[in-house]
Amino acid sequence: MEYLIQILSIVLPAGLVIYGMFIIAVSFLKKEKEMKWLDIKTKNTELLLPLRLQAGERLCLLMERISPNNLVRRINEPGFTAGELHSRLVEEVRNEFNHNLSQQVYFSDDTWESVRTAIEQTLSLINRSYQQVDGNEKSLELAKKIFQFALEQEKDIIGLALKRIKDEIRVYY
């Protein structure tokens, strides 16, 4: 029995020391893992922040370029018929949107959905306006209808999309 007590008096403290070392090692490794993760997140932020800001700038520019006022003034040329202006406006909105599709990876689904809604509403406005005029009339008649319908809209969909884009960008400052 005395022999068992001597073995326990040696093994028990050694076991406690080993267990203590194990806890310290696990704690150290956990802390190292957290530091490594924090370093990776910091590097990602440094890399992604400029890309997100650039994507935000591009989407803001897209919204400004497809606003009916800017779009019609930029595309309309003297001598166009309403049909020609209509097709050019629709083509321009679709091209602008297609050119900026990749920006959606930098924004939330809600923000991207508001951008898509703005595009769809703009196309709808252009198409509704075109239905109100004869395709062979001067493009000025279509432009007037577009401006009229744009003024009659209850919600500024493009303004809402711009606000969402800006709000999401401000989160990163």
N, C-alpha and C positions, 0 to 999 in steps of 0.2 A: 504494500500500500504506500509505503514511503517512497518507493521507486516511482509510482504513478504520480504522486504529488510533485516530485522533482521534475518529471517530464512535463507535467502540466504547467509548472512554474516557469519552465523554459519556453514551451510551445505557445502558451497563451499570450504572453507579452510579444513574442515574435509574430504571432498571428495578428495581434492588434496593430503592431507596427506595419505589417504588410498591408492590412486593410486600410490603414491611414494613408499609406503611400498610394494605394490604388485610388482612393477618393481624391487625393491631391492630383494625381495624374489625369483622372477623368475630368476634373474641374479645369485643369490647365488646357487639356485638349478641347474642351467645350469652349473655353474663352478664345483659344486660337481660331477655332472654326468661326466663331462670331466675328472676330476681327477680320478674317479673310472675306467673309460674306459682306461685311460693311465696306471693305476696300473695293470689292467687285461692284457693289451698288454705287459707290461714289464714282468709279470709272465709267460705269454705264450712264450715270446722270451727266457727267461731263461730255460724253459722246452724244447722247440722245437729245439733250436740251437744245443745242443749236439746230438739230434736224427738226425737232418739234416746232421751234419758233419759225423756221423756214416754211414748214408745212402750213402753219397758221397764216403766215403772210400770203402764201399762195392761195389758200382758201378764201381769205379776205379779198384778194384781188379777183378771184373767180366770181365772188358775189357782186363785187362792184362792176365787173365787166358784163355780167348778165342782167343787171338791173335794166328794166325797160328803157329808162331815160338814156342811160349811157350806150346801151346796145343799139338802139335805133339811130342815135346821132352818129355813132361810129360806122354803122353798116350802110345806112341809106345814102344813095347817090342820086343826083338828078338824072332823070331819064328812066329810072327803074319803074316797073309796074308794081302793083300791089302783090301780084303773084311772085315776081322775082324777089321782092323784098322779103316776103314771107319765107320763101325757101332759103334765102341767105341767112335770115334771123334764126330759123330752126337749126340750120347747119352749124352756125356759129355757136349757139348754146350747146349743142351736142358735142362739138369739137372741144370747146372749153371744158366741159364736164369730163369727157374721155381723157383729156390731157392731164387732169388732176385726180383721176381715180385712185392713184397710189397713195394719196395723202390720207386716205381713210385709216391707214394702219396707225397713225399718230393720234387719232381722236377716238373719243368714246362713241359707242353705237348711237346714243341719243344725238350727239352733235352731228355725226355723219348723216343721220336720218333727217335732221333739219336742213342740211345742205341738199340732200336729194329732194326733199319736199320743195325747197325753193326753186330748184331746177324744174321740177315737174309743174309747179305753179306758173313759172315763167313761160314754159312751153304751152301750157293750157291757155294762158292769157293771149299769147301770140296767135294761137289757133282760133280762139273765140273771136278775136278781133278780125281775123282774116275771113271768118264766116259772115261777118257783117258788111263786107265790101265785095265789090266785083273784082275778080283777079286781074282784069285789064285796066282798072282805074290807075291813076297815078299813085305812086308809093306814099305820097303825102297823106292820102285818105286813110291808108292802113296805119300810118304813124299816128295820126290823130286818134284813131280808134284805140290803138294800144295805149296811148297816153290817157285817154278817157277812162278805159277799164282799169288802168293802174291807179288812177286817182280814186276810183270808186271802190277799190278793195278795202275791206274792213281791217284786215290784218296786213301788216308789212312783213311778209314771209321772209324776204331777203334781209330785212333789218333784224328779224328774230334770229335767223341763222348767223348773221354777223355777230350778234350779241353772244350767242352760245359759243362761237369760236373764240371770241375775245375772252369770255369768262373762263373757258378751259385753259387758254394760254396763261392767264393771270395766276392760275394755280401754281405754276412753275416758277414764279418770281419770288 
